[in-house]
């Protein structure tokens, strides 16, 4: 039951992304888990045709045969802090927004796009900011970022569509010389294991590279481990303290945890993970320590999930997910009904972060414009000797 004093929380989800459908699941879960007495969850559903809000968006079955009928087009504007509805070509204020929670997975959402939109709109954001979102969306940038922290990752090489098709033999030879076989080929800026293939020889590498390039113009080729365990660990900030989850071991059906393992076949197979992961306590503690280090030292906010590869006692950080599936709340709460507690902590931290941001100074009054007048003055001022 919605309370009159409830604060409006904008839940953004959908997006123009290969992970659109997974984002719908995460977004709808968040909408239905937010407390109706303290918060009023407001959908902000992003499609190729615009942004929409409406009560129908709370039901995941609605998306199976999606129609815009019964929904309201909506928008936010710079430095306004409100959600507007668009009716017959006119804008009408719909509500003041207390905070926004990002549930968009992948490009055009998880990559910092939504964070930037909310920053400009003056809306507090309960998810990672623009920098951490954009860096961690790009697997190659992630490697560079983490190397500066001394966090171990697998050897890799980056190539682009232009580089590869300009000289395929050279691109393949460089990968073979620097990475060797077996190798894993991934789109650099996608998630959910989409476009990922393993290569054991030159023919396999060609197939994997050209497959990955269908999804992204930039790809990463990594050394593949032959004997390893995948481990996940999540973290979020609450009261200035980084809360770190127990470690999880997702169970792939093959050598690579695929999209189907994560979201489709898992429901049919039943057990898809071991939680907590059955690993030595010392290893678990090291993974938790790395998770907290990455969270703190890269100034992340919101909730993240870090995916690791464990080979013997060697721990390799694989990926950082700034909008993890269902926000990885299952790693902190035993029951779905308890998700609200964690969501509340995320929202209040987001509001605090915005308050701290607003206390900064971002403008500087100068006399630069006083000496410039008219179009000719602008031309003269921009000419260089």
C-alpha positions in Angstrom: 0.0 0.0 0.0 1.4 3.4 -1.1 1.8 6.0 1.6 1.2 9.7 0.9 4.5 10.4 2.5 6.4 7.9 0.4 9.4 9.2 -1.5 9.5 8.6 -5.3 12.3 6.2 -6.4 12.9 6.1 -10.1 13.8 2.5 -11.3 15.4 2.6 -14.7 15.5 -0.6 -16.7 15.2 -2.0 -20.2 17.6 -0.1 -22.5 18.8 -0.5 -26.0 21.0 -3.5 -25.3 21.5 -7.2 -25.9 20.7 -7.6 -22.2 17.4 -5.8 -22.4 15.3 -8.8 -21.3 17.5 -9.5 -18.3 17.2 -5.9 -17.3 13.4 -6.2 -17.3 13.7 -9.0 -14.7 16.0 -7.0 -12.5 13.9 -3.8 -12.8 10.6 -5.5 -12.1 12.0 -7.3 -9.1 13.3 -4.0 -7.7 10.0 -2.3 -8.4 8.1 -4.9 -6.5 10.5 -5.2 -3.6 10.6 -1.5 -2.7 8.7 -0.6 0.4 5.4 1.0 -0.4 5.3 2.9 2.9 8.7 4.5 2.7 9.2 4.6 -1.1 7.0 4.8 -4.1 8.7 2.9 -6.9 8.3 4.6 -10.3 9.1 2.7 -13.5 11.3 4.4 -16.0 11.3 1.8 -18.8 13.7 2.5 -21.7 12.9 1.1 -25.2 14.1 1.9 -28.7 11.1 4.2 -29.0 11.6 6.2 -25.8 10.9 6.1 -22.1 7.7 4.9 -20.5 6.1 4.7 -17.1 2.8 3.1 -15.9 1.4 0.5 -13.5 1.4 -2.3 -16.1 5.2 -2.3 -15.9 5.2 -3.9 -12.5 4.1 -7.2 -14.0 6.8 -9.2 -15.8 4.3 -11.0 -18.0 3.3 -7.7 -19.6 6.6 -7.7 -21.5 6.0 -10.9 -23.3 3.6 -9.1 -25.6 4.7 -5.6 -25.0 2.6 -2.7 -26.2 2.8 1.0 -25.5 -0.9 1.2 -25.0 -1.8 2.1 -21.4 1.7 3.5 -20.8 2.8 7.1 -20.4 5.8 8.6 -22.2 8.1 10.2 -19.7 11.3 12.2 -19.5 13.7 14.0 -17.2 15.5 17.4 -17.8 18.7 19.0 -16.7 18.9 20.4 -13.1 15.2 19.8 -12.5 14.9 16.7 -10.3 11.4 15.8 -11.5 9.9 13.2 -13.8 7.7 14.5 -16.6 5.0 12.8 -18.6 4.5 13.6 -22.3 0.8 14.0 -23.2 -0.3 15.2 -26.6 3.0 16.8 -27.3 3.0 18.7 -24.0 5.1 18.2 -20.9 3.5 17.8 -17.5 5.3 17.3 -14.1 4.6 13.9 -12.8 6.5 13.7 -9.6 9.6 14.9 -7.7 12.2 12.2 -7.7 13.9 11.3 -4.4 16.5 8.9 -5.9 17.1 6.7 -9.0 18.2 3.1 -9.1 19.8 1.8 -12.3 18.7 -1.7 -13.4 19.9 -1.3 -17.1 22.3 -4.0 -18.0 24.9 -3.6 -20.8 25.4 -0.7 -23.3 23.3 2.4 -23.1 22.7 2.0 -19.5 25.3 0.2 -17.4 28.1 2.0 -19.3 27.5 5.3 -17.5 24.8 6.6 -19.8 22.0 6.5 -17.1 24.4 7.8 -14.4 25.2 10.8 -16.6 21.5 11.4 -17.3 20.7 11.4 -13.6 23.7 13.6 -12.8 22.5 16.2 -15.3 18.9 15.9 -14.1 20.0 16.6 -10.5 18.6 13.3 -9.3 20.4 11.3 -6.6 21.7 8.0 -7.9 21.8 4.7 -5.9 24.1 3.0 -8.4 27.7 3.3 -9.6 28.7 6.7 -11.1 29.8 7.6 -14.6 33.5 6.8 -14.2 33.3 3.4 -12.6 30.3 2.4 -14.9 32.1 3.3 -18.1 35.5 1.8 -17.1 34.1 -1.5 -15.8 31.8 -1.8 -18.9 34.9 -2.0 -21.0 36.9 -5.2 -20.2 40.1 -3.7 -21.7 39.8 -0.5 -19.7 39.1 -2.7 -16.6 42.4 -4.4 -17.1 44.3 -1.2 -17.2 42.5 0.2 -14.2 43.1 -2.9 -12.1 46.7 -3.1 -13.0 47.2 0.2 -11.3 45.8 -1.3 -8.1 48.0 -4.4 -8.3 45.0 -6.7 -8.8 45.9 -9.8 -10.8 44.1 -10.4 -14.2 44.7 -12.8 -17.0 47.1 -11.9 -19.9 45.2 -10.3 -22.8 45.3 -8.5 -26.1 42.8 -6.0 -27.6 41.9 -5.7 -31.2 39.2 -3.8 -33.2 37.1 -4.6 -36.2 39.2 -2.1 -38.3 42.5 -3.6 -37.2 41.4 -7.2 -37.7 39.9 -6.8 -41.2 42.8 -4.6 -42.3 45.2 -7.4 -41.8 43.6 -10.6 -40.3 46.8 -12.6 -40.5 48.8 -10.1 -38.5 46.1 -9.7 -35.8 45.8 -13.4 -35.4 49.6 -13.9 -35.3 50.0 -11.2 -32.6 47.3 -12.9 -30.5 49.0 -16.3 -30.9 52.4 -14.9 -30.0 51.2 -12.9 -26.9 48.3 -15.1 -25.7 48.7 -18.5 -27.3 46.1 -21.4 -27.0 43.7 -22.0 -25.5 42.2 -18.5 -25.6 38.9 -16.9 -24.7 37.6 -14.2 -27.1 35.0 -11.7 -25.8 33.3 -8.5 -27.0 35.0 -5.8 -24.9 31.8 -3.9 -24.0 29.1 -6.6 -23.5 28.0 -8.7 -20.5 26.1 -11.9 -19.7 28.7 -14.0 -21.7 27.1 -12.9 -25.0 29.5 -13.3 -28.0 32.1 -15.3 -25.9 33.9 -18.3 -27.5 36.9 -20.4 -26.7 39.6 -21.0 -29.3 42.0 -24.0 -29.3 43.7 -23.4 -32.7 43.9 -20.9 -35.6 40.6 -22.0 -37.1 38.9 -21.7 -33.7 40.4 -18.3 -33.2 39.2 -17.0 -36.5 35.7 -18.2 -35.8 35.7 -16.7 -32.2 37.1 -13.3 -33.3 34.7 -12.9 -36.2 31.8 -14.0 -33.9 32.7 -11.5 -31.2 33.0 -8.7 -33.7 29.4 -9.2 -34.7 28.5 -7.8 -31.2 31.2 -5.2 -30.6 33.7 -3.4 -32.7 36.3 -3.9 -30.0 37.2 -7.3 -28.6 39.5 -8.8 -26.0 41.5 -12.0 -26.4 42.5 -13.6 -23.1 44.6 -16.6 -22.0 42.1 -19.4 -21.2 42.6 -21.4 -18.0 42.2 -25.2 -18.4 41.4 -26.0 -14.7 39.5 -23.3 -12.8 36.5 -22.4 -10.7 34.3 -19.4 -11.2 33.7 -17.4 -8.0 31.4 -14.3 -7.6 31.5 -11.8 -4.7 29.4 -8.7 -4.3 29.7 -5.4 -2.3 27.8 -2.3 -1.5 28.2 0.8 0.7 26.1 1.3 3.8 26.8 3.9 6.5 30.3 4.4 5.1 31.1 0.7 5.5 31.7 -1.6 2.6 29.4 -4.6 3.0 30.9 -7.7 1.3 28.9 -10.8 0.5 29.9 -14.5 0.9 31.5 -16.0 -2.1 29.4 -17.8 -4.7 30.3 -20.6 -7.1 28.1 -20.5 -10.2 27.9 -23.9 -12.0 28.3 -23.8 -15.8 27.1 -26.7 -17.9 30.3 -26.5 -20.0 33.7 -24.9 -19.8 32.3 -21.3 -20.0 29.4 -19.9 -18.0 27.1 -19.0 -20.8 24.1 -16.8 -21.2 21.9 -19.9 -21.1 23.6 -21.1 -17.9 22.9 -17.8 -16.3 19.4 -17.1 -17.3 17.7 -19.9 -19.3 18.7 -23.5 -18.6 19.3 -22.8 -14.9 15.6 -22.8 -14.2 15.2 -26.2 -15.7 18.3 -27.7 -14.0 17.4 -26.4 -10.6 20.7 -26.1 -8.8 23.0 -23.6 -10.6 25.3 -22.5 -7.9 27.0 -23.4 -4.6 26.5 -20.7 -1.9 28.6 -20.2 0.0 31.3 -21.5 -2.4 33.1 -24.7 -1.2 36.6 -23.1 -1.2 39.2 -22.8 1.6 38.4 -20.1 4.1 41.8 -18.5 3.3 40.9 -18.2 -0.4 37.5 -16.9 0.5 38.9 -14.2 2.7 41.4 -13.1 0.0 38.6 -12.8 -2.5 36.5 -10.7 -0.1 39.6 -8.5 0.6 40.2 -7.9 -3.1 36.5 -7.1 -3.5 36.6 -4.5 -0.8 39.9 -3.0 -2.1 38.5 -2.6 -5.6 35.3 -1.1 -4.2 37.0 1.4 -2.0 40.0 2.3 -4.1 38.1 2.9 -7.3 35.5 5.0 -5.4 32.5 2.9 -6.4 29.0 3.5 -5.0 25.9 1.4 -5.3 26.1 -2.4 -5.5 28.7 -4.3 -7.7 29.5 -8.0 -8.3 33.0 -9.1 -9.1 33.6 -12.3 -11.0 36.8 -14.2 -10.3 38.6 -17.2 -11.8 40.3 -19.4 -9.2 43.1 -21.7 -10.5 44.7 -23.6 -7.7 45.5 -20.8 -5.2 45.8 -18.2 -7.9 43.0 -15.6 -7.9 42.3 -13.7 -11.2 39.8 -10.9 -11.3 37.7 -11.5 -14.4 35.0 -8.8 -14.6 33.4 -6.1 -12.5 29.6 -5.8 -13.0 28.2 -2.4 -11.9 24.6 -3.5 -12.5 24.6 -7.2 -11.7 21.7 -9.4 -12.5 18.9 -8.8 -10.0 21.5 -6.5 -8.4 23.1 -9.6 -6.8 20.8 -9.0 -3.8 20.5 -12.8 -3.4 24.1 -12.8 -2.2 23.1 -10.6 0.8 19.5 -11.8 1.5 18.1 -15.3 1.9 14.6 -14.4 0.8 13.3 -12.1 -1.9 11.1 -10.3 0.8 14.4 -9.2 2.5 15.6 -7.3 -0.6 13.9 -4.2 0.5 16.4 -3.8 3.4 19.4 -3.7 1.0 17.6 -1.5 -1.5 16.8 1.0 1.3 20.5 1.1 2.2 21.5 1.7 -1.5 18.9 4.5 -1.9 19.9 6.4 1.2 23.6 6.1 0.3 22.8 7.5 -3.1 21.0 10.4 -1.6 23.9 11.1 0.8 26.4 11.0 -2.1 24.3 13.5 -4.1 24.1 15.8 -1.0 27.9 15.6 -0.7 28.3 16.3 -4.4 26.0 19.4 -4.2 28.2 20.8 -1.5 31.0 21.2 -4.0 31.8 24.2 -6.2 31.4 23.6 -9.9 31.3 27.1 -11.4 33.9 29.9 -11.7 33.0 33.4 -12.5 35.6 34.9 -14.9 36.0 38.1 -17.0 36.7 36.1 -20.2 33.4 37.1 -21.9 33.6 40.8 -21.0 36.2 41.4 -23.7 34.4 39.5 -26.4 31.5 41.0 -28.3 29.5 39.9 -31.3 30.4 37.3 -33.9 33.6 39.1 -35.1 34.8 39.3 -31.5 34.4 35.5 -31.2 36.3 34.9 -34.4 39.2 37.2 -33.3 39.4 35.6 -29.9 39.7 32.1 -31.3 42.4 33.0 -33.9 45.9 31.9 -33.0 49.1 33.5 -34.3 
